[in-house]
Amino acid sequence: MGITPPTPTWGGIIAVGREHIRRAAWIATAAGLAIFVTVLSVNVLGDGVRDYLDPKVGI
């Protein structure tokens, strides 16, 4: 169950990046920022949809 090992995932990239953190910190940093931006965007989008569908909650 899940994604097969040769397929790159953000979590897998972060795990590999931990092994090379001193030489190439950008590997783990780029994947971590991608996760951060995605989660933040989904949260902001969810708040906007909630406010649009139930305007009484935003008051």
C-alpha positions, 0 to 999 in steps of 0.5 A: 500500500502506498507509493512504490520506492523509486517514485519520489515523494516530498517525505522521501526527499526530506529523508534522503536530504537528512543524510546530506544535510551538511553538504546540500541543505537545499535538498531537505529545505526545498521539499520542506518548503513545498510541504509548508506552502501546500499545507498553508494554501490548503488551510487558507483555501479551506478558511475562504470556503468556510467563510463563503459558505457560512458568513455568520462564522466570520463575524 
